[in-house]
Amino acid sequence: GDSVTQMEGPVTLSEEAFLTINCTYTATGYPSLFWYVQYPGEGLQLLLKATKADDKGSNKGFEATYRKETTSFHLEKGSVQVSDSAVYFCALSPNNAGNMLTFGGGTRLMVKP
Amino acid sequence: SAVISQKPSRDICQRGTSLTIQCQVDSQVTMMFWYRQQPGQSLTLIATANQGSEATYESGFVIDKFPISRPNLTFSTLTVSNMSPEDSSIYLCSVAGQTGAFTEAFFGQGTRLTVV
C-alpha cells in the first residue's frame, strides 16, 4: 500500500536558519502530495500542496517540489521564525481530492530565538 | 473551505466503556473521514463515511470496535467501543472541501481520549 516516510524529529534550529524536512513516498499511480502543519494546541492545517510531477507548492515562505523521479516532496524554508515551531506532516492522497490521506510520522520543529 | 466542530474536545473514560464522538460540518459534504492519532505518532485513517451507506474501514479497523453513523450530509459520529488504554488517542474528523479549483482536506480540532 501507499506509504510516506519523513525525517524524524525533533529538529531544533535557531531563528533565521535554513530548514529542510525530508519526505519520500511510495504509491501507485499519480498521488497528490501535501504538507500539513499542527501548531501547539491547534488542529491540523494544510500548509501547501502539489498535484503533479514538478509542481512546486508554496505558502508562508515554505516550499516543496513534487519530484517523481526521486519520489520526494521535501519541505524547505529559507529563514525560519520562532512562530514556525510546530509539527509538520507530509501526506499523500491517491486522487486529486485531497482525501483518504496517508501521513508520514510527523516532524517536530523547534525554533529558538 | 469547511468548518468542522467536534464534540467532546476531550474525555477521560473507564476501560470497558464506550464513547461517541460527534462531528458537525458547516456545509453538506459527500464523504467524511475519521482518523486516529496515537500519542507521539502520525495520523491513521480509520474509515470513510458516506451518507446513506455503510462506512468503509481501513485495514486494522473493524465496525464492531468503531461503529460509525452518517445520518445526513453534515453530521457523523464515531463510537469507540469497549475501550482499553490502547485506544487513548486523538480522534479527528475530516472532510474534503473546495478551495478555489482544488479540493482539499479540512480537519476538526480533534477529540483527545484518555482511557484509564
Interface residues (C-beta under 8 A of the other chain):
Chain A: G1 F34 E42 G43 L44 Q45 L46 K49 T51 F89 S93 N96 A97 G98 N99 M100 L101 T102 F103 G104 G105 G106
Chain B: M31 F33 Y35 Q41 S42 L43 T44 L45 T48 S59 L92 S94 A96 F102 T103 E104 A105 F106 F107 G108 Q109 G110
